């Protein structure tokens, strides 16, 4: 598709993914067992209301009912929501669809643990037995098996409701680089019918009863099956600057530079700095704390604090926008910390857009695929794209 709206006239488009900040109401949520999930509204109810004045001014309260975040008659931003078409509710599936890859089949999951042939291959390649091989919470599994791991030196292998092969190891038992090497071995084994979305290194430290995961997590993702909007933007001569785990999610493909971050605070600062830099293209950021630190741990109060933290950092990003820049804010799935589950949830996601040249208060509606966002980014940058998404750039630009 050839861009038609002010083609090439926008310098930088920043996409910030608030990892797991869903808003409920996915039409197929019941098929995933998530009809009761609505991350953002439920967090607001659990803490007696949210104070997010900057997001409210952009129009967040106009998208969905959120206690404490009222709708406004004159939002500074454009607003809407998106529905996921791919059959999944994980980080890789969500980000890939944003970038224009809609999957036909979900990634494999292993609620009963990995089959013996997988574990035999992994343990043979690692030269060591392993512990675990169960579906579990990351914090729970290291508390349960951490002491045995310290005694034996065997890596802890576990999964979740998502398509992940995770390896946990104490940094004093298995050094970080060796843990990463084990993950690379697992990534090569997890192919064909066992091609999980991500192999994840989960280092931790401390003593029994007081183990703590370190911020040195690393994701080893499968390559996207076809070209993404990131590939098209970089091929057109623009930069694609990944922040957080973006480069990991796309296995580095289409990403021209990467800034890993250890927290949302670092991610917010990195977005502002990259947007202000005199370069053109896409700034693509994932802020993982919502999901990793609070959604998976069923901590609505911590989740609310992380939302307030992002809202407080938003003016810094907005101030960095130049006259030809655009900021898009969305999410990749849900993870409702108020439900019994500690796993991701199938939900609609919010969509906000703001920039000096954009309309104010325009409603972009409920988009039928996350890929509409990727198509919009491409059109704003004047890049031809083959993404199946429908650009909503004409609704943003006067």
Secondary structure, 3 states (H helix, E strand, C coil): CCCCCCCCCCCEEEEEEECCCEEECCCCHHHHCCCCCCHHHHHHHHCCCCCCHHHHHHCHHHCCCECCECCCCCCCCEEEEECCCCCCCCHHHHHHHHCCCCCCCCCCCCCCCCCHHHHHHHHHHHCCCEEEEEECCHHHHHHHHHHHHHHHCCEEEEECCCCEEEEEEECCCCCHHHHHHHHHHHHHHCCHHHCCCEEEEEEEECCCCCCEECCCCEEEECCCCCCCHHHHHHHCCCEEEEECCHHHHCCCCCCCEEECCCCHHHHHHHHHHHHHCCCCEEEEEEECHHHHHHHCCCCHHHHHHHHHHHHHHHHHHHHHCCCCEEEEEECCCECCCCCCCCCCECCEEEEEEECCCECCCCEEEEECCCHHHHHHHHHHHCCCCCCCCCCCHHHHEC
